[in-house]
Amino acid sequence: MKSVTLVIRSGPSDSLGTREMVDMALVLATFECPVSVVLQDAGVSWASLPTMPDDSPLALSGKLKSLPLYDIEHILVDQASCEARGLQIAEMFPGIACDRETIRDCLNHSDVVLEA
């Protein structure tokens, strides 16, 4: 099966594309497709949010934190984007901060790359 990497570049204020991207990741993982998620640019904001109540427009942050439950364990957060925004990854967020070379390697080894 082809591997898919989803790159989230939109922050919480632009969550429609991100919401669709996360839903796509969950569906793909349900069918045992290898999925990686990369947070870059404004998308790193998702990694710094606390979990929100379900009725909050930012409730997607909780869904992102549940990705490992769907065996999506390759979640990369662009360290340079975090530093540029003065953000730190929330303690409960399952992703890891990494450099751009690591992200580039992930993208190069994926069969399909989608961005939002």
C-alpha positions in Angstrom: 0.0 0.0 0.0 1.2 3.5 -0.8 2.4 5.7 2.1 0.8 9.1 2.5 2.2 12.2 4.3 -0.2 15.0 5.2 1.4 18.4 5.6 -0.6 20.8 7.7 0.4 24.4 7.2 -2.8 26.1 8.4 -3.3 27.3 12.0 -6.4 27.2 14.2 -7.9 30.2 12.5 -8.0 28.3 9.2 -9.2 25.0 10.5 -11.5 23.8 7.7 -8.7 22.4 5.5 -6.9 21.1 8.6 -10.1 19.3 9.8 -10.4 17.6 6.4 -6.8 16.7 6.5 -7.0 15.1 9.9 -10.2 13.2 9.0 -8.4 11.9 5.9 -5.5 10.7 8.0 -7.9 8.8 10.3 -9.7 7.2 7.3 -6.5 6.2 5.7 -5.1 4.7 8.9 -8.3 2.8 9.4 -7.6 1.0 6.1 -4.0 0.3 7.3 -2.4 2.8 5.0 0.9 4.1 6.3 0.3 7.8 7.3 2.7 10.5 8.5 1.7 14.0 9.6 3.9 17.0 9.3 3.1 20.3 11.0 4.8 23.3 9.4 4.5 27.1 9.2 1.3 28.2 11.1 0.3 24.5 11.4 2.7 24.1 14.3 0.2 26.1 16.4 -1.9 22.9 16.7 0.9 21.2 18.6 1.0 23.9 21.3 -2.8 24.0 22.1 -4.3 22.4 25.1 -7.2 19.9 24.4 -10.4 21.9 23.9 -14.0 20.9 24.8 -15.8 19.2 21.9 -18.1 22.2 21.2 -15.0 24.5 20.8 -14.0 25.5 17.3 -10.5 24.4 18.3 -11.7 20.9 19.3 -9.5 19.6 16.5 -6.5 19.8 18.7 -7.9 16.8 20.7 -8.3 14.9 17.5 -4.7 15.6 16.5 -3.6 14.3 19.9 -5.5 11.0 19.3 -3.6 10.2 16.0 -1.5 7.5 17.8 -4.7 5.6 18.6 -5.1 5.0 14.9 -1.4 3.9 14.6 -0.4 7.2 13.2 2.8 7.6 15.1 5.0 9.5 12.7 4.0 13.0 13.6 6.7 15.6 12.9 6.6 19.2 14.1 8.9 21.7 12.3 11.3 23.0 15.0 12.2 26.1 12.9 8.5 27.1 12.6 8.0 26.7 16.3 11.0 28.9 17.1 9.9 31.5 14.6 6.5 31.7 16.4 7.9 31.4 19.9 5.9 28.2 20.5 6.6 25.0 22.4 4.9 21.7 21.8 2.3 20.9 24.4 3.3 18.2 26.9 0.5 15.8 25.8 1.0 16.3 22.0 2.2 13.1 20.4 4.5 14.6 17.8 8.2 15.3 17.9 10.1 18.5 17.0 12.5 17.9 14.2 14.7 19.8 11.7 13.7 20.5 8.1 16.1 17.8 6.8 14.1 15.1 8.7 10.9 16.5 7.3 12.4 16.5 3.8 13.4 12.9 4.2 9.9 12.0 5.3 8.4 13.8 2.2 10.9 12.1 -0.1 10.1 8.6 1.2 6.3 9.1 0.9 4.4 7.9 -2.2 1.8 10.7 -1.8 2.1 14.1 -0.2 -1.0 16.3 0.4 -1.0 19.8 1.9 -3.5 22.0 3.7 
